[in-house]
Amino acid sequence: MAAAELEAALAAVAQQLERAAGAERLSEAPGCLETVRRLTGLFREALPREMADENIFQSLLKILTKASSEIELVCKDSTELITLDTCQLFIAECFRCLRNACVQCAKNQDIMRNLGLIEVSVHFIQLLHGLEVQQESLLAVLRCSLQFLGNLAAGNGDSQNSIWKCAFPDLFLNCLNHHDKKIITYCCMVLFTCLNSEKVRELLEHKNLNIALAVLNTYRKQLESEWSFLIFTDHLLQCPELVKVMYAKLSNQERITLLELIMAKISENNSMTNDEMAVLLKDAEFFASCFQEKCHDVLKLTSATKTEDEEAIVTIRLLDVLCEMTSNNEQLEHLQTYPGLLETTVDTLRLTHLAGKQTTNIFTATHSVTGEAEISHPAVGFKSHLIRLIGNLCYKNKENQDKVYQLDGIPLILDNCSIDDNNPFVNQWAVYAIRNLTEKNERNQDVIAQMEQQGLADNSALKNMGLEIEKRDEMLVLKSVRKNPTS
């Protein structure tokens, strides 16, 4: 459509909308729905959006205000609810039109905000949320109004602040707990778009915390929901105080979900800013303290009847998070000096290793292909990860190398270096840990050499780890060897 034709079309639509806005009742404005639908179609293109005049949005505002009054009157008389459906179809189309009009158009976003369309939209959402009737037309209004708010907020800080002022916390709480999945998704979109570091801190207040909890439950129920995932990874997890407060309020199942989100965040390959790293270091300290407090819960899994113990699974996830965190140099250096973490990890390895020797359970080393039930056990790999964490904490850290020596941790790790179906890659992690324990540490090298001479360390196991004992001048020396290439 040429610019002149488009200008004429918009002018004609504006006149029709103005007449509809002046009618006493919406039912007295025949053809208005089709007019708005035509305008909705026009606003799918960028040029009509840029050419739209303010009077179009003024008319839509008047129409929505009139519709709001009519709905409020109808709600007072239950016999009139049947007339609500047609009215809501019209309202939904108005919001579709507004939604399209502000896509990548700051001019229209500003006009709508200044006219007061945010307040009208929030009022509609709250009004219709309170109705007990669950007509499809009502859901359409809620969905379209939320989509409108999301588009109005996109890239527009002033609109984001205005929406937050009008919608927080009640609108978010109501919509996040709605039965309709689309309404929940669109609400998450608006919330994500409006959030910033200052607004996240407002969630720390008691009532407002329920918004963060509702977003977590949305993610748990709708794993495909990208918006709820992004709210956590890009906003909520950036506030260590909120993470702590939330964690205290969560059930064990919810804690597992939160820890999985933490794992997703720290596993991202994106480089972090200094501020993001500072936040993650505070989170690291918190989760290290949680692991120290709850590490013995994993021993409940020695019982065949408690394979799904949620407290134990939380402990396993905490260990996963700590392993991932200590794979990053900056986080590693911070946790290497965290009081008691290394001691707790060695102690937990000792207890699980002992538990596996006392009775046959998930911590017992197996050397044959296990059944599907055992392989799917939540504690599979737990000892491997303990050894991995010990190896990480000892990486180029003489003080921690010596601590493991003092805790008799070296024989413990060597005793766990055989193939174990319940702990995949345990041999590789043991190799890694031993290398980190012995690097530039003659005393730890001597311990392993003496163990081999006394028959306490399996020489074939050492060779599998790429190590061998050599006698030099009446001294036993541990050294690296190259494995023979296979033909």
PyMOL commands that set and color helices and strands:
alter all, ss='L'
color gray80, all
select helices_A, chain A and resi 3-22+26-28+32-42+46-51+54-75+78-101+106-115+117-129+136-153+157-167+170-176+181-194+197-202+209-221+226-234+236-238+240-249+252-266+274-302+304-306+310-325+329-336+341-358+372-375+382-393+398-406+409-414+426-438+442-453+459-464
alter helices_A, ss='H'
color red, helices_A
select strands_A, chain A and resi 467-472+475-480
alter strands_A, ss='S'
color yellow, strands_A
deselect
rebuild
show_as cartoon
